[in-house]
Structures are given as structure tokens and as C-alpha cells.
């Protein structure tokens, strides 16, 4: 049995607990031990480019201090992913990259449910760097902070956003663009009738595969 450390790069305990609940089916399907943690030094939400830059040292510190066999960076901006892969020879997965890879195998064009415009801009830059922007149908915002998202149910808001991505943008797969959105995955999938990807599930499932097949470091 190997250990997978899922790092929530913000300091929100509620986001970590939400991730743990969403990972139940992944835990049931693997023999690996999956542990989730948040980073106390970080802000409660990662919503701007400045936030992303600020948490990277905390992410690298957490990886350096851990004996885990694989790591999953559970923020949809994949903060510090390239640097982390340079720092360790153990697999490091980003949930955004993992979610995009999952979406590519489930449909032709994916839509992203995001928290705000800053996130949308950041996602597009990342998709262009990965050369995946041609598969993007649309990226729409629910206009919320992480704190607001975790304060109560926003299922109707998320559902309206996802429906617009399908009906107006032509998405045939939905990607949830925040680690705290995974709790809405099943309801959305049932309502929309198309695949909905929780990035945390996608990242941890891919980490399990890397360990099962001894792929080693995920760096290109």
C-alpha cells in the first residue's frame, strides 16, 4: 500500500472536508492510502494570480516535508506543479491537468464552471500552454469566492451555469473548476445527462494509476 497526499493549497478546512467526502468512491476502488490536508499558512481561498503565486512556496514546503509516495495539488490553478515535479521524483498530479485529460476522453468539447473572471482568464492561459484550448467550449463564472461557495448549497447557481455551457456553448462534458465544487458532481451529471468531472477525483484517480503502473514522475 502506498500513500497519496492530497494537498489543498488554501487554508480552508471546509474545502478539505468536502474533498474527503468526494473521494469516497476513489478510496473504495484502490488499496492506496489517501490523506487530505490544507495549508495553514495560505489564504482561505485561491482566487487571484497573486494568491496562486503566494501559495507555491507552501506547496513545495509540504511536499519536501512529506514521505508520501505521490502528491495531488488540489487547486484548479495547479500552483507550483512544474516546480514540484522538479523537486521530487515521486508523481505529482495537478487536479486541473488531470480533469482536462479525463474530459478529453469523455467528449469533444468541455465546459468549465468557474468561481470568477480571474479564474477564467487563468484557466485559458493554462489551457493554451497545454495546447488544449481548442477543445474548450466555454468557461463561465458563478461569481463567488471560495468562502461564499463553502458557506451553503449553491446547487441551483452551479446548475444554471452548467446548463448554459451545454445549451449555449456546446459543451458535452462539464469540468468543475474548483476543488470545492465536487459535491455537486453527481446531481449535475444526473440533471444534465452528460459526464461531469470532479477534478479532485480525477487527480487522485490518476495518482493511483501512476502508482499501480509504476510510472514514476509525472513530468513530461
Residue, then its C-alpha position, 0 to 999 in steps of 0.5 A: x500500500x502506498x500513500x497519496x497526499x492530497x494537498x489543498x493549497x488554501x487554508x480552508x478546512x471546509x474545502x478539505x472536508x468536502x474533498x474527503x467526502x468526494x473521494x469516497x468512491x476513489x478510496x473504495x476502488x484502490x488499496x492506496x492510502x489517501x490523506x487530505x490536508x490544507x495549508x495553514x499558512x495560505x489564504x482561505x481561498x485561491x482566487x487571484x494570480x497573486x494568491x496562486x503565486x503566494x501559495x507555491x512556496x507552501x506547496x513545495x514546503x509540504x511536499x519536501x516535508x512529506x514521505x508520501x509516495x505521490x502528491x495531488x495539488x488540489x487547486x484548479x490553478x495547479x500552483x507550483x506543479x512544474x516546480x514540484x515535479x522538479x523537486x521530487x521524483x515521486x508523481x505529482x498530479x495537478x487536479x486541473x491537468x488531470x480533469x482536462x485529460x479525463x474530459x478529453x476522453x469523455x467528449x469533444x468539447x468541455x465546459x468549465x464552471x468557474x468561481x470568477x473572471x480571474x479564474x477564467x482568464x487563468x484557466x485559458x492561459x493554462x489551457x493554451x500552454x497545454x495546447x488544449x484550448x481548442x477543445x474548450x467550449x466555454x468557461x463561465x463564472x458563478x461569481x463567488x469566492x471560495x468562502x461564499x461557495x463553502x458557506x451553503x448549497x449553491x446547487x441551483x447557481x452551479x446548475x444554471x451555469x452548467x446548463x448554459x455551457x451545454x445549451x449555449x456553448x456546446x459543451x458535452x462534458x462539464x469540468x468543475x473548476x474548483x476543488x470545492x465544487x465536487x459535491x455537486x458532481x453527481x446531481x449535475x451529471x444526473x440533471x444534465x445527462x452528460x459526464x461531469x468531472x470532479x477534478x479532485x477525483x480525477x487527480x487522485x484517480x490518476x495518482x493511483x494509476x501512476x502508482x499501480x503502473x509504476x510510472x514514476x514522475x509525472x513530468x513530461 
